[in-house]
Amino acid sequence: IYGANGVVAGKEVIAYCRIGERSAHTWFVLHELLGYPDVKNYDGSWTEWGSSIRVPIEK
């Protein structure tokens, strides 16, 4: 599933969701179980980013 969507080992991955809970699971699977070396969890996730003014948003 991850590889088919461009998520590969060696490429930086930043996981996020609405509040950080699901993204923590993604971080755990990629980093701890699959051994991806450069995975980060954006703890503030969309709640923090969406509340910020003048920050970029991409689809």
MARVOFI-755700 format. One line per 2 residues: number of its first residue (from 1); their letters; for each residue x, y negated, z of N, C-alpha, C, CB. Coordinates in pm, whole numbers. Glycine has a CB too. Example, Ala and Ser with C-alpha at 12.3 -4.5 7.8 and 13.67 -1.06 7.14 Angstrom:
1	as	1319/569/780/1230/450/780/1320/330/780/1131/447/905; 1285/225/708/1367/106/714/1290/-3/787/1408/60/572
//
This chain:
1	iy	83/119/0/0/0/0/87/-125/0/-94/0/122; 187/-129/86/270/-250/94/350/-270/-34/365/-241/214
3	ga	419/-166/-79/501/-177/-200/420/-215/-322/572/-47/-225; 300/-164/-335/214/-196/-449/173/-343/-451/90/-108/-448
5	ng	187/-409/-338/151/-550/-327/273/-640/-314/60/-572/-209; 391/-590/-352/512/-671/-352/584/-682/-220/479/-805/-398
7	vv	541/-608/-120/608/-609/10/710/-497/9/506/-593/129; 838/-535/1/944/-435/-9/1052/-464/95/1004/-433/-150
9	ag	1122/-359/135/1233/-375/230/1339/-465/168/1293/-237/270; 1397/-551/248/1500/-642/200/1446/-777/158/1572/-579/85
11	ke	1315/-790/144/1252/-917/110/1187/-972/237/1146/-900/-6; 1202/-1101/263/1143/-1160/383/991/-1145/381/1182/-1308/396
13	vi	935/-1101/493/790/-1086/507/748/-1163/632/749/-934/516; 648/-1248/617/591/-1319/731/445/-1278/741/607/-1476/717
15	ay	413/-1205/846/276/-1157/865/195/-1262/940/275/-1021/942; 72/-1281/897/-19/-1372/967/-162/-1325/947/-2/-1519/917
17	cr	-250/-1369/1031/-393/-1341/1019/-465/-1461/1079/-434/-1205/1093; -579/-1442/1138/-651/-1556/1196/-595/-1597/1331/-798/-1524/1209
19	ig	-570/-1500/1420/-522/-1534/1555/-392/-1465/1594/-628/-1500/1656; -336/-1381/1510/-208/-1316/1539/-215/-1172/1584/-139/-1392/1642
21	er	-334/-1119/1607/-345/-981/1656/-320/-879/1544/-484/-958/1716; -390/-891/1433/-370/-797/1322/-232/-811/1261/-476/-818/1213
23	sa	-180/-933/1258/-47/-952/1202/59/-888/1291/-17/-1101/1185; 34/-879/1422/126/-809/1511/131/-661/1478/85/-829/1659
25	ht	17/-604/1443/14/-463/1400/94/-445/1271/-131/-414/1380; 75/-538/1176/150/-531/1051/299/-541/1077/105/-643/955
27	wf	340/-635/1163/481/-648/1198/534/-516/1255/502/-763/1300; 459/-457/1347/503/-333/1411/521/-221/1309/403/-291/1518
29	vl	426/-204/1221/436/-98/1120/556/-122/1029/307/-89/1036; 567/-243/975/677/-270/881/814/-266/947/656/-406/816
31	he	828/-332/1061/959/-344/1125/999/-221/1205/960/-465/1215; 911/-177/1291/946/-69/1383/928/71/1324/863/-80/1508
33	ll	823/92/1247/797/226/1193/862/248/1057/649/249/1181; 856/148/968/911/165/833/1053/110/819/821/97/733
35	gy	1100/35/919/1239/-12/919/1268/-131/829/1326/97/881; 1167/-208/791/1192/-328/711/1273/-425/798/1057/-394/661
37	pd	1386/-475/748/1476/-553/833/1436/-699/855/1610/-550/775; 1360/-759/764/1335/-903/771/1185/-933/778/1398/-974/650
39	vk	1122/-890/886/978/-909/906/957/-998/1028/904/-773/922; 870/-1096/1012/839/-1186/1123/687/-1193/1139/898/-1328/1099
41	ny	643/-1216/1261/502/-1237/1289/481/-1384/1324/452/-1144/1405; 400/-1452/1245/366/-1591/1276/257/-1589/1382/320/-1670/1146
43	dg	299/-1604/1505/211/-1588/1620/95/-1687/1620/290/-1603/1748; 117/-1809/1577/9/-1908/1573/-94/-1878/1466/66/-2046/1551
45	sw	-51/-1809/1364/-133/-1766/1252/-221/-1877/1197/-219/-1650/1294; -331/-1838/1131/-414/-1935/1061/-476/-2037/1156/-522/-1864/984
47	te	-506/-2000/1278/-566/-2094/1373/-475/-2215/1393/-594/-2025/1508; -346/-2192/1410/-252/-2302/1429/-229/-2377/1298/-118/-2249/1483
49	wg	-201/-2303/1190/-168/-2366/1061/-287/-2446/1007/-125/-2259/959; -407/-2388/1016/-526/-2455/964/-564/-2580/1041/-640/-2361/964
51	ss	-516/-2593/1163/-543/-2712/1244/-442/-2823/1219/-544/-2675/1392; -335/-2791/1149/-230/-2889/1122/-272/-2981/1008/-96/-2819/1089
53	ir	-223/-3102/1012/-255/-3201/909/-142/-3206/807/-280/-3342/972; -179/-3210/680/-86/-3225/568/15/-3112/555/-12/-3355/581
55	vp	-28/-2991/580/60/-2876/556/12/-2805/430/61/-2778/680; 103/-2746/353/62/-2681/229/-19/-2554/254/184/-2648/144
57	ie	-114/-2530/165/-194/-2408/169/-196/-2351/27/-340/-2437/221; -163/-2224/14/-162/-2157/-116/-258/-2041/-114/-21/-2110/-154
59	k	-314/-2010/-230/-398/-1890/-242/-312/-1774/-280/-510/-1910/-345
//
